[in-house]
Amino acid sequence: MTSQSESELTNRGSMWELDQNLDQPMDEEAGRLKNMYREKKFSSALLLRLAFQSLGVVFGDLGTSPLYVFYNIFPHGIGEGEDEDVIGALSLIIYTLTLIPLLKYVFVVLRANDNGQGGTFALYSLLCRHAKINTIPNQHRTDEELTTYSRQTYEENSVAAKIKRWIESHAYKRNILLILVLIGTCTAIGDGILTPAISVLSASGGIKVQNQNMSTDIVVLVAVVILIGLFSMQHYGTDKVGWLFAPIVLLWFILIGSVGVINIHKYDSSVLKAYNPIYIYRFFQRRRNSDIWTSLGGIMLSITGTEALFADLCHFPVLAIQIAFTLIVFPCLLLAYTGQAAYIISNKTHVADAFYRSIPDAIYWPAFVIATAAAIVASQATISATYSIIKQALALGCFPRVKIVHTSKKFLGQIYIPDINWILLVLCIAVTAGFKNQSQIGNAYGTAVVIVMLVTTFLMVPIMLLVWKSHWILVVTFIVLSLMVEVPYFVACILKIDQGGWVPLVVATAFFVIMYVWHFCTVKRYEFEMHSKVSMAWILGLGPSLGLVRVPGIGFVYTELASGVPHIFSHFITNLPAIHSVVVFVCVKYLPVYTVPTEERFLVRRIGPKNFHMFRCVARYGYKDLHKRDEDFERMLFDCVLFFVRLESMMEGYSDSDEFSVPEQAPGSGRAAFLGERACATMCSNGELSFSSQDSIVPTAQSPLPPRGLRLQLQCSASASAVGQASGGDTVGDELEFLNRCKDAGVVHILGNTIVRARRDSGVVKKLAVDYMYAFMRRVCRENSVIFNVPHESLLNVGQIYYI
């Protein structure tokens, strides 16, 4: 054995020893990072405080339902001898609240959150991680190694594996799932219009109870003024007044619960027999067929706000939500409805405004103020949820790029979308002033809510099978119990389409068309770019100069491709005589996770040999991540490239990695250490070293690796440069100096201004969608240069037409 090979073995053996010594702290660090993004253990005192705070965010919508439920159950009044009908309706309310909000949502659906994020898109992102159903195929195996990218593994012959293969087998199944998600999302946006309308109008109706001669138009005017004020204040955010929400809602629940107890004691305690479910059967026996469906539509309103309970989950732990609902919300709602039923039995002519009339005169006006404040809080929660839905849809490529304003420096999740805000305001005023009564708005509201609930039920089936690996008997039980309640309510709401139920359908259809057209064209454009990307053989044939004059400077070429050279680059270099000395292809992509940790955000790889000076940087975001944190996007991109060059020289010859995950924090910033497997390098696959399996053409000789892969602990400080120079010699230092000179010479951001057109042989519908609708949305939406804060003086747009 030669001395050189002996030295090589000695070095390799020392690396194995280093790996074994670092295994334990590395595993501990990886576990710590993973636990940062999982549900934490909370003390009892902290849980109670979070449960209290959740009242103002999660339960406002559900808590204001007693304002309008009984009026919508009996819109034509109650005749003599119909006391048992009131008890039967109350019994239906009690058991609907028990089955849907309590059992289905609080104890089952809330567990399907995506690291604390709820809503339809959160369920979809969970499914995208456990099955290949994402319609934009820009995923890479390194994405699955993210700290927040949790997923399950399946045995080959398990039920979950078979379901997974069945879903992935055909594109139409993935499209059906996407359509289902979009339907739920668009209907939830309609909920953001109807909740403020019915809540504020119902609360404003209290001013008419004390003055029966007052015109309904006055009540509507007051509601419209409150709505205008509410939407006009959105750009200030809720950071400064958010602390008031929880006390207001808690005071509201105490009020309705106390009034309910007083009414039960004062009017008719016999209503307590409604807790016997036999009265549900008697209710259906006594009521006429048409009256049954009318009453069911009203009873449905008692659980409105339940879907917002899941969508507004935010960062509250599930246990805190469960404590708040079971100890405060659920008992107070039952007392409120029971007390109203007792009052209505004794005052049948007051069913239209039973809530306000049942309040003792001594506390009437304080109760009116609290009711109005609670309605505003409920409306605010729904409006904020709508902004969050639009943000998630935008991140997943299902909505045009709109301006997003971050209203809080402390809470990054608080956002405001001006365009959506004014659309919601106009539609809210139109609904309130157009219908002028709770009955028709209630019909519309019920239709929106029940559709979202049905979508959630259907999405929970693959969640339970793939994510939870539940037994099929449990899945069937969940489906049967949910549909047994929701399908009759859905039929009841559909029968009221001509009485206001058409509103959420029209709104949802409009948003669905926008979302589907945008997503369809986005997918087709991506597929076109994938099929027409430039081959590496063509790039290599041009030589290091790319057949052009390489002028000093750095060119950032923005593309949607996470691999390969985009076609627009060939269009650029064939029409211009020069290109920058350093070219960096920048891809910004969203993953089906709620966030990507900042230290794992960027992936950098080299394209071609070193003397080509071409790199790729992939910036990864979750659907809740905010671009406001990337105010100096250009600096971060350059720092990532510099850091990659150092890492490349230090790891060359020791690793078979083909990508490096670069921390967002710049080298020399003082961070103590980066752990190779997560923050600096992704060690994976077995094969030859190739800095990109698709881009590079210079593999290095394969060398045996330790069983668990080489792991390095790197100091991110000024010494990193010295280590890199020691590993790579003067070549690395020369390249770093060359990159810095190019940056000083100037940076240009090259964006593709692509125009998408339908092919000539396309159908009329496709031409209408692509050539007119999508083209119009592209013109009015925000440019990428604005989103990434690209200076206008260093921006270069390259135009090209794509025929899809």
Secondary structure, DSSP 8 states (H G I E B T S, - for coil): --HHHHHHHHHHHHHHHHHHHHHHHHHHHHHHHHHHTS-----HHHHHHHHHHHHHHHSHHHHTGGGTHHHHHSTT---TT-HHHHHHHHHHHHHHHIIIIIIIIITTGGGG-BTTB-SHHHHHHHHHHHSS--SS----GGGGGSTT-------TTSHHHHHHHHHHS-HHHHHHHHHHHHHHHHHHHHHHHHHHHHHHHHHHTHHHHT-TTS-HHHHHHHHHHHHHHHHHTGGG-STTTGGGHHHHHHHHHHHHHHHHHHHHHHT-GGGGGGGSTHHHHHHHHHS-HHHHHHHHHHHHGGGTTHHHHHHT-TT--HHHHHHHIIIIIHHHHHHHHHHHHHHHHH-GGGGGGHHHHTS-GGGHHHHHHHHHHHHHHHHHHHHHHHHHHHHHHHHTT-S-----EE--SS-TT-EE-HHHHHHHHHHHHHHHHHH-SHHHHHHHHHHHHHHHHHHHHHHHHHIIIIIS---HHHHHHHHHHHHHHHHHHHHHHHTTGGGTTHHHHHHHHHHHHHHHHHHHHHHHHHHHHHHT-B-HHHHHHHTTTTTSEEEEEEEEEEES-SSSB-HHHHHHHHHSSEEEEEEEEEEEEE-SSS---GGG-EEEEE-S-GGG-EEEEEEEE-TT--GGGGTTHHHHHHHHHHHHHHHHHHHTTT-----EEE-SS-TTS----EEIIIII-----SS-B-S-TTT----B------TT----EE--SHHHHHHHHHHHTHHHHHHHHHHHHHHHH-EEEEEEEEEEE--TT--HHHHIIIIIIIHHHHHHS--HHHHTT--GGGEEEEEEEEE-
